[in-house]
Amino acid sequence: MDKIEIIRSGEGVNYNYSQDHCFVKLSSYTTNNELCIIEDTLKPRFYLGRHHHKIMTEVFYVLKGEIEFIFDDQTIIGKVGDTITVPPNIWHAAKCEKGGKMMTIFKNGQFDLYLEKLSKMTEDDFSNKELMKSVAAEFDIYEE
């Protein structure tokens, strides 16, 4: 990155899915694939299934609501202003019954590129379990 980048409130590459609405606030394209930041508005009954990363660290900063972070040995209720850092190789899931909002920082991950790839896939692609597993692994996301 060789210039100042400003992404205002309500701006950024926009991905609006059934469970959440994401804005890319810092793209891994501009950070040599080292970092990306996503502003994520979680819709009511949001659920992110159990998974882990081999390389990526995730840092969740809760902006609105309460978000339940589920680990093998504990569950943490993240409240406004809380930061939860998940290093590589930690199995985790998340849910938010009433809806909420968080900023997620992905270190050594290209989650924005994952969202970009998902946005170009068809319904048939999404129903192909092997394809979806392969795409997830390409971006360091491993499910059971």
N, C-alpha and C positions, 0 to 999 in steps of 0.2 A: 504494500500500500504506500503510495507516494503523495497522497493528498488527504486533506481532511474530508471525512464523510459524515454527513448529517442525515439521519433518518428520523423524521418527526413522528409525533404521536399519530397513530392510525395509518402510518406508512410502512413500507417495506414490502418485499415480495410476499404475497398473500395466498395462503392455502386454507380454504374453508371446508373442513371435513364434517362428517356427521356428528362426531364427538367433540371436536375442538376447532378453533379458528386460530391459525398461526400467522405471525408476521416475522419475517427474517429481519432482525435488527442489525446483525453483523454476519456477513457471509464468509464461509470458509474460503471462497474464491479470493477474498481480499486479505486473508491472514495466512497464506501459504498452507492451507488445510490444517492449521493448528487450533483454530478456535471458531466457534460460531455461537450466536446468541439468538434465541427464539423467544418472542413474546407470545404466550399461549393462553388464549381464553378457553377455559374448559366449560363445555356445555353440561347442563344437568345430567347426571348419571354417567359421567365420563368414567371410562375404565381403560387402563393400560395394562395389558397382561404381563405376567411374570417373564422376565428376560434378564440378560446380563450382557456385558461388553468385555472383550478381552483387552482392549487398548484404551477405550474412551472413558473419561471421567465426566460425570454429569453433576452440575451444581444447580439446584432448584432454589429459587427465591420466590416466596409466596407474596403476591401482591393483593389478592382479594380472596375471601372465603377461607375454607378449611379443606386441605387436601390430605388424604390418608396415604402414607407411603408404607408399603408392606414389604418387610424383609423376612428372611427365614426365621430369625430369632426375635423379632420385635416389629411392632407397628408404631409409626410416629405420625401424630396429627400435626401437620404443618399449618401454622396460622400466619396471618399477615406479619411480615417482617422477618419470618424465620428463613434460615438458609439450611438446606440439607445437601450434603456433598456425598455422592456415591462413587467410590473408586472402582476401577476395573475389577471384574470377577466377583461382584456382589450381586446376587439374584435380587431383583426388586420388581414391584408392581405399584400401581397408583390408582386411586379412585377419588372421585369428587361427586358426591350425591347431589349437592345443591348448585353446582357450578362454581367456578372460581377463576383465578388468573395467576399466572406465574411467569417469571423469566427463567429460562433454562440456558445455562452456559454449557457448551459441549467442548471439552478440551480433548484434542487429538481425535476428533470425530468430525464427520461431514454430514451432520444430520440435515442441514439445509439441502444438500445434494440428494439425500434420501427422499425428502419431501418433493423435490423437483422431479425425481424419477417416478415416484408414486403418482404425481399429477398427470403424467403422460401415459399411464397404464389404463387398460380397458377393464370392464367388468369381468370378462373372461380371464384376463391376467390375474385379477384378484382372487378368482376361484381356483386357480392353479396353485395348490399348496407347495409343490416343489419349486415353482418359479418364485413364489413369495419368500420361501425359506432362503433361496439363493440370493435374492435381492437384499434381504435383511442381512445376510452374512457379508455381502459386499460392503455394507456400511457398519460392520461390527455390532450387529444386533443378533443375539442368539436366544431363541425361545426353547422351551422344553420339547 
